Amino acid sequence: MIDRRLRVLQAVARQGTITAAAEACRLTPSAVSHQMQALARELDLVLLEPVGRNVRLTPAAHALLAHAEALAARWEQAQADLAAHRRNPVTGSLRFCAFSTAAARLVPPAMARLRDGHPGLSVHLRETEPARAFDLLATDEADIAVVVATPGIPPESDAAFTRHRLYAEPLDVLVGPDHPLAHRDALDLAEVAGDPWIVGTPGHAYHQLVTVACAGAGFAPAVAHHADEWDTGAALVAQGFGVALVPRLADLPAHHATRRIPVAGDHPPTRHVLAAVRAGSERRPLIAAGLEALQQEIATTLSTHTT
């Protein structure tokens, strides 16, 4: 019900370029430019100004965006109010997106809870990077995003989204069986500062997580290999090609000979996991049910997992 062109304008503001906004909205750059030109003509305003190869939003565009965010939140609230008049308010389709560990460990069991408790509800999951998850929320391609808090996601001041803190998870050092510290029960992260490191693809959440953790320990990791799958990273570690940081809840293949070692100290490296929704949508019964199912599954998982 919200003008599609307003969502596109929000994407331009969030992404900073026409090309990136087009990718986020699954449109061509020419389609985004056409929609922005049409909206500007309809309003008789200049919304975008060229700055080199990029664009800059005008003051009029920023004013329009403030109204667009308010309109979007009110529309989500209207849907919540209307759901109360249905015989079964928790029905329809609920779409999750999540990063890899949550997509494997937390969201499927939460979806099963929803399926069993609400037979009229269909649930769907898409595995994706945290930054992309916010694009999916903004373009109404997902309803609940489970993400890691990293520098790559929108700031908390972004009024388009509401965040719910789910849990904090320690990161352990992963070493191979022949590593000099493999016998240790705990270690300081700085003790492996001189090792070769296995990290994720630059720009992805896992890469950001590791580099921030190492910076907090006073060093920049000497990156030897990039691996986004736990299987690949564990295989490299097991063969002595480097060390890695792994979240406590990440499942590692048992056939790789590796050892997790907790990081000592009062403030070990930790990743913070959030659930994000479009602002105002958390009042909708099906989204509220999804958030509750996530919290229930997290309580079960954390109570049975050694931390």
C-alpha positions, 0 to 999 in steps of 0.5 A, spaced: 500 500 500 505 504 500 508 507 494 513 503 491 517 509 489 518 511 496 521 504 498 526 505 492 527 512 494 529 509 501 533 504 498 537 510 494 538 513 501 540 507 504 545 505 499 548 511 496 548 510 489 543 508 484 546 502 482 546 499 489 539 501 490 537 497 484 541 491 486 537 492 493 530 492 490 531 487 484 531 493 479 535 495 473 539 502 474 535 505 469 528 503 472 530 506 479 532 512 475 526 512 471 522 511 478 525 517 481 524 522 475 517 520 475 516 521 483 520 528 482 515 530 476 509 528 480 511 532 486 514 538 482 521 537 486 528 536 485 530 529 489 536 527 487 543 531 485 549 528 481 555 528 485 560 525 480 558 518 479 554 518 485 547 522 487 546 526 493 539 527 496 536 534 496 533 537 502 526 536 499 528 528 499 530 528 506 523 531 508 520 526 504 523 520 507 521 522 514 514 522 511 515 515 508 518 512 514 512 515 518 507 512 513 511 505 512 510 504 520 503 507 520 501 502 515 505 496 519 501 498 525 494 498 521 495 491 519 496 489 526 490 493 528 486 489 522 489 482 524 485 483 530 478 482 527 480 476 523 478 469 526 485 467 526 490 472 526 496 468 526 495 466 519 498 467 512 505 467 510 511 469 515 518 470 511 525 469 515 532 471 513 538 469 517 545 468 517 548 461 516 549 459 524 542 462 525 539 459 519 542 452 521 541 452 529 535 457 531 530 458 525 528 452 523 526 449 530 523 456 531 519 455 524 517 448 527 514 451 533 510 455 529 508 450 524 505 446 530 502 451 533 499 455 528 497 450 522 494 456 518 501 459 518 506 458 512 513 459 514 519 460 509 527 461 510 532 465 506 539 464 508 543 471 507 548 476 509 546 481 515 547 487 510 542 484 505 537 482 510 536 489 511 535 490 504 530 484 504 526 487 510 526 494 506 523 491 500 518 487 503 521 480 501 522 478 508 518 479 515 523 477 520 531 478 519 536 474 524 542 478 524 549 479 527 551 486 529 556 488 525 559 495 522 555 493 515 548 493 518 544 500 518 545 504 525 540 503 530 538 510 529 535 508 522 528 509 524 525 504 518 527 498 523 526 495 530 531 491 533 530 486 538 536 483 542 536 475 542 543 473 545 550 474 546 555 469 543 562 468 545 567 467 540 572 461 541 579 460 538 580 454 533 586 451 532 589 444 529 591 438 533 599 440 532 598 447 534 603 449 540 597 452 544 592 446 543 593 443 550 590 450 553 583 450 556 583 458 555 588 463 552 589 470 551 587 472 543 593 476 543 597 469 544 595 468 537 597 474 534 603 472 530 599 466 527 596 466 520 589 467 520 583 464 516 577 469 515 571 470 511 570 474 505 572 481 506 565 485 507 562 479 510 559 479 517 564 474 519 570 477 516 568 484 520 567 480 526 574 477 526 577 483 524 574 487 530 575 482 535 583 482 533 583 490 533 580 489 540 586 485 542 591 490 539 593 487 533 591 486 525 590 478 523 595 476 518 590 473 513 592 467 510 586 464 507 579 466 506 573 461 508 566 463 508 563 455 510 565 452 517 567 446 513 572 449 509 575 453 515 575 447 519 579 443 514 584 449 513 585 449 521 586 442 522 591 441 516 595 447 520 594 452 515 592 457 520 587 459 526 580 462 526 575 465 531 568 461 531 562 462 534 560 458 540 554 455 537 557 454 530 557 446 528 563 444 526 564 437 522 567 432 527 571 429 521 576 435 522 581 434 528 580 441 531 580 444 538 576 450 540 579 454 546 575 459 550 578 466 550 580 468 557 579 475 560 573 479 563 571 481 556 572 475 551 570 477 543 563 476 543 558 477 537 551 480 538 545 477 535 539 481 533 532 480 530 530 486 526 523 487 523 520 493 519 518 499 524 511 498 527 510 491 524 512 487 531 505 488 533 502 484 527 500 477 530 504 473 526 510 477 526 509 477 534 508 469 534 515 469 530 519 473 535 516 469 540 518 462 537 525 465 536 526 467 543 523 460 546 528 456 541 534 461 544 532 459 551 532 452 549 538 452 545 542 456 550 540 452 556 542 445 553 549 448 550 555 449 554 557 456 554 
